[in-house]
Amino acid sequence: MNWRKHLLEAATLIVAAVVCALVANAVASRERKLAVSGTSLSGAPPPSAARVPANTPSTTTVAGGGAGAPASTTRQPEKRQPPAAQTPPPKEFKPHPDKAYLEIHGDDVAALHGKGVLFLDARRTSVYEQGHIAGARPFSVWESDIDDKVNKLYAERSDPRDQDKPIVIYCSGGDCEDSHMLAQKLWGIQFNNVYVYKDGFPDWEKRGGAVHRGETP
């Protein structure tokens, strides 16, 4: 027998087997790598990449819990609207037949002026013309025509309902008593809703009230 020939053939077979084993191992390693990446050579997803059903609720990490806790929606607090500004009810200036007059100050005077109430200026006409409350009539108690003016006003308001309408009288404020004297005259002929602007024209100017100059109201 030719032992040398048989040994050579055996060695060749061994080498071929080793080469086949190496090739098979290389191919197997590549398949495993592809499977890990997401899809095997056959196109099917690997066992580890199980698909999550579409109707499975999602999970998230919430404060105070760990991963996997059900997602929760935090309710935002409703913004409270500030309350509407409360407007005080308008002050009522009712008739007071038992009193010749009531003294009032700036805010009440402005409110009555805004309503178009009759204003009478008890100062001298020369002072009136230098500046007076817009719309006020000249009714100086020291001038000779004062009684004529008072009677004319009564003729305009002879109806008792008109005599209950507010009238505001003013002079120079402070120690000035002209407005109080005129108020007494009006009360004496049944005007029952007369008010004296205690601080007078200087206060009106200080407050920035409407002022008119000249002979007319």
C-alpha positions, 0 to 999 in steps of 0.5 A, spaced: 500 500 500 501 507 498 501 509 505 504 516 503 498 517 498 493 515 504 496 520 509 496 526 504 488 524 502 487 524 509 490 531 511 487 534 505 480 532 508 482 534 514 484 541 511 477 541 507 473 540 514 477 545 517 476 550 512 468 548 511 467 549 519 471 556 519 466 558 513 460 556 517 462 559 523 463 566 519 456 565 516 453 564 523 456 570 526 453 574 520 446 572 521 446 573 529 449 580 528 443 581 523 438 578 527 440 583 533 440 589 528 432 588 527 431 583 522 433 576 520 436 573 513 429 570 512 425 577 513 422 575 520 423 580 526 427 576 531 424 573 537 427 579 542 423 584 538 416 583 539 411 588 537 407 592 542 399 591 540 397 598 538 391 598 543 396 597 549 396 604 554 403 607 554 407 608 560 411 614 562 415 616 568 411 620 573 413 624 579 413 620 585 413 613 581 418 609 577 418 607 569 412 603 567 407 607 571 401 609 567 401 616 564 397 621 568 394 628 565 396 634 570 390 638 571 391 645 570 388 650 576 383 654 573 385 662 573 380 666 577 378 672 574 378 678 578 372 681 581 368 686 577 369 693 580 364 695 585 361 701 583 357 705 589 350 706 588 349 714 586 348 718 592 341 721 593 340 728 594 333 728 597 329 734 599 330 737 606 324 741 607 326 742 615 333 745 613 334 751 609 340 748 606 345 742 607 353 743 606 356 739 601 364 738 599 368 737 592 365 730 590 358 731 591 358 738 588 362 734 582 356 729 582 351 734 582 354 738 577 355 732 572 347 731 573 346 738 570 343 741 577 342 748 577 348 752 580 348 759 583 354 764 584 353 768 590 359 773 589 359 780 586 358 780 579 365 783 578 368 777 581 363 772 577 365 775 571 373 773 572 371 766 573 365 762 575 363 754 575 361 753 568 353 754 568 352 757 574 348 763 574 350 770 578 346 771 584 350 776 588 346 777 595 349 784 595 346 787 589 340 791 588 337 786 583 337 780 588 330 780 589 328 780 582 332 774 580 330 770 586 322 771 584 324 770 577 327 763 579 321 762 583 316 763 577 321 758 573 320 753 578 313 754 581 311 747 581 312 744 587 316 738 584 321 743 581 322 746 588 324 739 590 330 739 585 337 740 587 340 747 587 347 748 589 350 755 591 357 757 592 361 763 594 369 764 595 369 759 601 372 759 608 369 765 612 364 767 606 357 767 608 354 769 602 352 762 599 348 761 606 344 768 606 342 766 599 340 759 601 336 762 606 332 766 601 331 760 597 328 756 603 324 762 605 320 761 598 319 754 599 325 751 595 326 745 599 333 742 596 338 747 597 346 745 598 351 750 600 358 748 597 362 749 603 369 750 600 367 754 594 370 756 588 377 756 590 376 749 591 373 748 585 379 751 581 383 746 585 380 740 583 380 742 576 373 743 575 370 746 569 370 754 569 367 759 565 369 767 564 365 773 562 357 775 564 354 769 561 354 762 565 
